[in-house]
Amino acid sequence: MLNVENKVIAITGASSGIGEATAKLLAKNGAKVVLGARRTQKLEKIVEEIRNQGNTAEFKAVDVANREDMKAFIHFAKDKFGRVDVIFNNAGVMPLSLINALKVEEWDNMINVNIHGVLNGIAAGLPIMEAQGGGQFINTASIAAHTVGPTSAVYSATKYAVWAISDGLRQESKNIRVTIISPGVVETELGCDITEESSKGFLKELRKTALTPEAIARAVLFAVSQPDDVDVNEVIIRPTASAF
């Protein structure tokens, strides 16, 4: 039996893509999922779908870049179900651009969402997990945490930060599991905020060979379902046909 049933799992970036697919798969396997994102209408629809299949789900609006908002989201999950077993820090943005385009506001937004968002999730959940004697953080990095290309310098920097923060937390923890999920190219809304035309074309070309969000959801399920003394440290998952 998978080590998933009745686990309370909070997921950010859950209104589409990887977050949505993961919420549905974990709920199907018996988890109690709590979905967070800014687009509450989408969350409400996803939660209704999960419940109609006889599974357990709640939702709450959250801006991961806001520390108090993130704390309220995690405590909402704890208040609903009495504990928080897994926090999937999945929310992220990817407005790719060449550095000389000087998209400084976009740089700031990537740092706030991709780095501070993960740190805020850890800050909100770590005291709860330490008090209850265990738990698991799953943080979405990227293949961009391992390789850098034109247009991805700042994005790669934020995802390397996620990798470094996650591995540091893992080393410091005795009974809290930490997993890094590093997807290659996935067909999601990520990148919809790109404003530089050449970068839009680059991403479109990459996505000619792309994974589905469900492929990443299965990797998350694998990491969650391991026995409590087994920590899957990182999963790098890429399309077979892609160099990235």
Secondary structure, 3 states (H helix, E strand, C coil): CCCCCCCEEEEECCCCHHHHHHHHHHHHCCCEEEEEECCHHHHHHHHHHHHHCCCEEEEEECCCCCHHHHHHHHHHHHHHHCCCCEEEECCCCCCCCCHHHCCHHHHHHHHHHHHHHHHHHHHHHHHHHHHHCCEEEEEECCHHHCCCCCCCHHHHHHHHHHHHHHHHHHHHCCCEEEEEEEECCECCCCCCCCCCHHHHHHHHHHCCCCECHHHHHHHHHHHHHCCCCCCCCEEEECCCCCCC
